[in-house]
Amino acid sequence: MEIGKIFHTTIGGREVTVETGKYCGQANGHCIVSCGETSVMVNVTMSEKPREGMDF
């Protein structure tokens, strides 16, 4: 059984693929964006409570 979704779209005449929900189960969110032979993996995590002095 495969978990996740794959979305395809065309930007500037090139096919872009976004995959989410398949990897990084411990992250709060993630996706892999691919265009041609280039892929970028983005992972996002967050803490339960905000920390003093964090500005990003």
Backbone atoms as SQL, in Angstrom:
CREATE TABLE atoms (id INTEGER PRIMARY KEY, chain TEXT, resi INTEGER, resn TEXT, atom TEXT, x REAL, y REAL, z REAL);
INSERT INTO atoms VALUES
  (1, 'A', 1, 'MET', 'N', 0.839, -1.180, 0.000),
  (2, 'A', 1, 'MET', 'CA', 0.000, 0.000, 0.000),
  (3, 'A', 1, 'MET', 'C', 0.886, 1.245, 0.000),
  (4, 'A', 2, 'GLU', 'N', 0.653, 2.142, -0.928),
  (5, 'A', 2, 'GLU', 'CA', 1.418, 3.376, -1.018),
  (6, 'A', 2, 'GLU', 'C', 0.618, 4.524, -0.426),
  (7, 'A', 3, 'ILE', 'N', 1.248, 5.273, 0.466),
  (8, 'A', 3, 'ILE', 'CA', 0.615, 6.444, 1.052),
  (9, 'A', 3, 'ILE', 'C', 1.153, 7.658, 0.313),
  (10, 'A', 4, 'GLY', 'N', 0.327, 8.652, 0.115),
  (11, 'A', 4, 'GLY', 'CA', 0.809, 9.886, -0.494),
  (12, 'A', 4, 'GLY', 'C', 0.032, 10.259, -1.729),
  (13, 'A', 5, 'LYS', 'N', 0.337, 11.438, -2.210),
  (14, 'A', 5, 'LYS', 'CA', -0.316, 11.960, -3.402),
  (15, 'A', 5, 'LYS', 'C', 0.743, 12.518, -4.341),
  (16, 'A', 6, 'ILE', 'N', 0.458, 12.446, -5.616),
  (17, 'A', 6, 'ILE', 'CA', 1.341, 12.998, -6.637),
  (18, 'A', 6, 'ILE', 'C', 0.518, 13.953, -7.496),
  (19, 'A', 7, 'PHE', 'N', 1.029, 15.160, -7.658),
  (20, 'A', 7, 'PHE', 'CA', 0.369, 16.174, -8.468),
  (21, 'A', 7, 'PHE', 'C', 1.280, 16.535, -9.632),
  (22, 'A', 8, 'HIS', 'N', 0.692, 16.708, -10.808),
  (23, 'A', 8, 'HIS', 'CA', 1.439, 17.104, -12.003),
  (24, 'A', 8, 'HIS', 'C', 0.857, 18.417, -12.517),
  (25, 'A', 9, 'THR', 'N', 1.728, 19.311, -12.956),
  (26, 'A', 9, 'THR', 'CA', 1.290, 20.550, -13.575),
  (27, 'A', 9, 'THR', 'C', 2.357, 20.989, -14.573),
  (28, 'A', 10, 'THR', 'N', 2.027, 21.940, -15.406),
  (29, 'A', 10, 'THR', 'CA', 2.978, 22.477, -16.377),
  (30, 'A', 10, 'THR', 'C', 3.227, 23.944, -16.063),
  (31, 'A', 11, 'ILE', 'N', 4.504, 24.297, -15.922),
  (32, 'A', 11, 'ILE', 'CA', 4.895, 25.683, -15.658),
  (33, 'A', 11, 'ILE', 'C', 5.942, 26.067, -16.699),
  (34, 'A', 12, 'GLY', 'N', 5.664, 27.102, -17.458),
  (35, 'A', 12, 'GLY', 'CA', 6.608, 27.554, -18.485),
  (36, 'A', 12, 'GLY', 'C', 6.907, 26.490, -19.522),
  (37, 'A', 13, 'GLY', 'N', 5.928, 25.637, -19.819),
  (38, 'A', 13, 'GLY', 'CA', 6.104, 24.591, -20.816),
  (39, 'A', 13, 'GLY', 'C', 6.827, 23.352, -20.313),
  (40, 'A', 14, 'ARG', 'N', 7.162, 23.307, -19.024),
  (41, 'A', 14, 'ARG', 'CA', 7.862, 22.147, -18.454),
  (42, 'A', 14, 'ARG', 'C', 6.978, 21.478, -17.410),
  (43, 'A', 15, 'GLU', 'N', 7.013, 20.157, -17.386),
  (44, 'A', 15, 'GLU', 'CA', 6.208, 19.413, -16.421),
  (45, 'A', 15, 'GLU', 'C', 6.866, 19.451, -15.044),
  (46, 'A', 16, 'VAL', 'N', 6.072, 19.795, -14.037),
  (47, 'A', 16, 'VAL', 'CA', 6.524, 19.834, -12.645),
  (48, 'A', 16, 'VAL', 'C', 5.690, 18.827, -11.865),
  (49, 'A', 17, 'THR', 'N', 6.361, 18.007, -11.052),
  (50, 'A', 17, 'THR', 'CA', 5.695, 16.990, -10.246),
  (51, 'A', 17, 'THR', 'C', 5.929, 17.294, -8.776),
  (52, 'A', 18, 'VAL', 'N', 4.859, 17.217, -7.976),
  (53, 'A', 18, 'VAL', 'CA', 4.949, 17.404, -6.526),
  (54, 'A', 18, 'VAL', 'C', 4.447, 16.134, -5.863),
  (55, 'A', 19, 'GLU', 'N', 5.306, 15.502, -5.048),
  (56, 'A', 19, 'GLU', 'CA', 4.933, 14.300, -4.300),
  (57, 'A', 19, 'GLU', 'C', 4.885, 14.652, -2.823),
  (58, 'A', 20, 'THR', 'N', 3.859, 14.193, -2.123),
  (59, 'A', 20, 'THR', 'CA', 3.750, 14.450, -0.696),
  (60, 'A', 20, 'THR', 'C', 3.143, 13.252, 0.018),
  (61, 'A', 21, 'GLY', 'N', 3.451, 13.119, 1.301),
  (62, 'A', 21, 'GLY', 'CA', 2.862, 12.069, 2.127),
  (63, 'A', 21, 'GLY', 'C', 3.513, 10.707, 2.023),
  (64, 'A', 22, 'LYS', 'N', 4.616, 10.581, 1.313),
  (65, 'A', 22, 'LYS', 'CA', 5.222, 9.271, 1.095),
  (66, 'A', 22, 'LYS', 'C', 6.463, 9.036, 1.949),
  (67, 'A', 23, 'TYR', 'N', 7.197, 10.095, 2.259),
  (68, 'A', 23, 'TYR', 'CA', 8.446, 9.988, 3.010),
  (69, 'A', 23, 'TYR', 'C', 8.359, 10.847, 4.271),
  (70, 'A', 24, 'CYS', 'N', 9.363, 10.763, 5.106),
  (71, 'A', 24, 'CYS', 'CA', 9.529, 11.648, 6.279),
  (72, 'A', 24, 'CYS', 'C', 8.308, 11.652, 7.194),
  (73, 'A', 25, 'GLY', 'N', 7.917, 10.499, 7.661),
  (74, 'A', 25, 'GLY', 'CA', 6.742, 10.381, 8.524),
  (75, 'A', 25, 'GLY', 'C', 6.838, 11.145, 9.828),
  (76, 'A', 26, 'GLN', 'N', 8.042, 11.462, 10.301),
  (77, 'A', 26, 'GLN', 'CA', 8.183, 12.189, 11.559),
  (78, 'A', 26, 'GLN', 'C', 8.181, 13.702, 11.367),
  (79, 'A', 27, 'ALA', 'N', 8.224, 14.174, 10.139),
  (80, 'A', 27, 'ALA', 'CA', 8.168, 15.617, 9.883),
  (81, 'A', 27, 'ALA', 'C', 6.713, 16.069, 9.918),
  (82, 'A', 28, 'ASN', 'N', 6.489, 17.348, 10.226),
  (83, 'A', 28, 'ASN', 'CA', 5.135, 17.883, 10.217),
  (84, 'A', 28, 'ASN', 'C', 4.602, 18.059, 8.803),
  (85, 'A', 29, 'GLY', 'N', 5.488, 18.238, 7.853),
  (86, 'A', 29, 'GLY', 'CA', 5.101, 18.351, 6.458),
  (87, 'A', 29, 'GLY', 'C', 6.313, 18.175, 5.569),
  (88, 'A', 30, 'HIS', 'N', 6.095, 17.705, 4.357),
  (89, 'A', 30, 'HIS', 'CA', 7.209, 17.513, 3.433),
  (90, 'A', 30, 'HIS', 'C', 6.682, 17.344, 2.018),
  (91, 'A', 31, 'CYS', 'N', 7.537, 17.602, 1.044),
  (92, 'A', 31, 'CYS', 'CA', 7.207, 17.317, -0.347),
  (93, 'A', 31, 'CYS', 'C', 8.496, 17.206, -1.149),
  (94, 'A', 32, 'ILE', 'N', 8.385, 16.548, -2.281),
  (95, 'A', 32, 'ILE', 'CA', 9.473, 16.471, -3.243),
  (96, 'A', 32, 'ILE', 'C', 8.952, 17.102, -4.529),
  (97, 'A', 33, 'VAL', 'N', 9.646, 18.131, -4.999),
  (98, 'A', 33, 'VAL', 'CA', 9.260, 18.826, -6.224),
  (99, 'A', 33, 'VAL', 'C', 10.288, 18.486, -7.287),
  (100, 'A', 34, 'SER', 'N', 9.824, 17.992, -8.442),
  (101, 'A', 34, 'SER', 'CA', 10.723, 17.577, -9.520),
  (102, 'A', 34, 'SER', 'C', 10.361, 18.284, -10.818),
  (103, 'A', 35, 'CYS', 'N', 11.418, 18.660, -11.554),
  (104, 'A', 35, 'CYS', 'CA', 11.261, 19.251, -12.876),
  (105, 'A', 35, 'CYS', 'C', 12.440, 18.775, -13.704),
  (106, 'A', 36, 'GLY', 'N', 12.179, 17.972, -14.715),
  (107, 'A', 36, 'GLY', 'CA', 13.261, 17.396, -15.507),
  (108, 'A', 36, 'GLY', 'C', 14.097, 16.464, -14.645),
  (109, 'A', 37, 'GLU', 'N', 15.407, 16.673, -14.637),
  (110, 'A', 37, 'GLU', 'CA', 16.306, 15.837, -13.843),
  (111, 'A', 37, 'GLU', 'C', 16.613, 16.439, -12.474),
  (112, 'A', 38, 'THR', 'N', 15.923, 17.521, -12.109),
  (113, 'A', 38, 'THR', 'CA', 16.177, 18.199, -10.835),
  (114, 'A', 38, 'THR', 'C', 15.050, 17.916, -9.856),
  (115, 'A', 39, 'SER', 'N', 15.413, 17.527, -8.627),
  (116, 'A', 39, 'SER', 'CA', 14.444, 17.295, -7.555),
  (117, 'A', 39, 'SER', 'C', 14.897, 18.021, -6.300),
  (118, 'A', 40, 'VAL', 'N', 13.930, 18.563, -5.566),
  (119, 'A', 40, 'VAL', 'CA', 14.198, 19.238, -4.301),
  (120, 'A', 40, 'VAL', 'C', 13.271, 18.641, -3.256),
  (121, 'A', 41, 'MET', 'N', 13.841, 18.232, -2.109),
  (122, 'A', 41, 'MET', 'CA', 13.041, 17.707, -1.010),
  (123, 'A', 41, 'MET', 'C', 12.935, 18.789, 0.062),
  (124, 'A', 42, 'VAL', 'N', 11.716, 19.086, 0.490),
  (125, 'A', 42, 'VAL', 'CA', 11.467, 20.106, 1.503),
  (126, 'A', 42, 'VAL', 'C', 10.836, 19.427, 2.707),
  (127, 'A', 43, 'ASN', 'N', 11.422, 19.621, 3.896),
  (128, 'A', 43, 'ASN', 'CA', 10.901, 19.050, 5.137),
  (129, 'A', 43, 'ASN', 'C', 10.633, 20.178, 6.123),
  (130, 'A', 44, 'VAL', 'N', 9.534, 20.074, 6.858),
  (131, 'A', 44, 'VAL', 'CA', 9.165, 21.102, 7.823),
  (132, 'A', 44, 'VAL', 'C', 8.853, 20.435, 9.152),
  (133, 'A', 45, 'THR', 'N', 9.429, 20.975, 10.230),
  (134, 'A', 45, 'THR', 'CA', 9.095, 20.516, 11.578),
  (135, 'A', 45, 'THR', 'C', 8.782, 21.735, 12.434),
  (136, 'A', 46, 'MET', 'N', 8.061, 21.506, 13.516),
  (137, 'A', 46, 'MET', 'CA', 7.761, 22.594, 14.442),
  (138, 'A', 46, 'MET', 'C', 7.672, 22.034, 15.850),
  (139, 'A', 47, 'SER', 'N', 7.878, 22.897, 16.824),
  (140, 'A', 47, 'SER', 'CA', 7.781, 22.470, 18.212),
  (141, 'A', 47, 'SER', 'C', 6.361, 22.720, 18.712),
  (142, 'A', 48, 'GLU', 'N', 6.039, 22.098, 19.819),
  (143, 'A', 48, 'GLU', 'CA', 4.704, 22.262, 20.410),
  (144, 'A', 48, 'GLU', 'C', 4.482, 23.689, 20.907),
  (145, 'A', 49, 'LYS', 'N', 5.554, 24.303, 21.454),
  (146, 'A', 49, 'LYS', 'CA', 5.441, 25.641, 22.037),
  (147, 'A', 49, 'LYS', 'C', 6.457, 26.574, 21.377),
  (148, 'A', 50, 'PRO', 'N', 6.087, 27.848, 21.174),
  (149, 'A', 50, 'PRO', 'CA', 7.050, 28.804, 20.629),
  (150, 'A', 50, 'PRO', 'C', 8.206, 29.021, 21.608),
  (151, 'A', 51, 'ARG', 'N', 9.409, 29.289, 21.063),
  (152, 'A', 51, 'ARG', 'CA', 10.575, 29.548, 21.905),
  (153, 'A', 51, 'ARG', 'C', 10.937, 31.027, 21.852),
  (154, 'A', 52, 'GLU', 'N', 11.246, 31.567, 22.993),
  (155, 'A', 52, 'GLU', 'CA', 11.617, 32.976, 23.113),
  (156, 'A', 52, 'GLU', 'C', 12.873, 33.271, 22.291),
  (157, 'A', 53, 'GLY', 'N', 12.861, 34.374, 21.553),
  (158, 'A', 53, 'GLY', 'CA', 14.033, 34.809, 20.814),
  (159, 'A', 53, 'GLY', 'C', 14.188, 34.197, 19.430),
  (160, 'A', 54, 'MET', 'N', 13.312, 33.311, 19.017),
  (161, 'A', 54, 'MET', 'CA', 13.400, 32.720, 17.682),
  (162, 'A', 54, 'MET', 'C', 12.712, 33.663, 16.696),
  (163, 'A', 55, 'ASP', 'N', 13.412, 34.045, 15.637),
  (164, 'A', 55, 'ASP', 'CA', 12.841, 34.996, 14.686),
  (165, 'A', 55, 'ASP', 'C', 12.681, 34.419, 13.287),
  (166, 'A', 56, 'PHE', 'N', 12.641, 33.118, 13.175),
  (167, 'A', 56, 'PHE', 'CA', 12.432, 32.513, 11.867),
  (168, 'A', 56, 'PHE', 'C', 11.486, 31.353, 11.991);
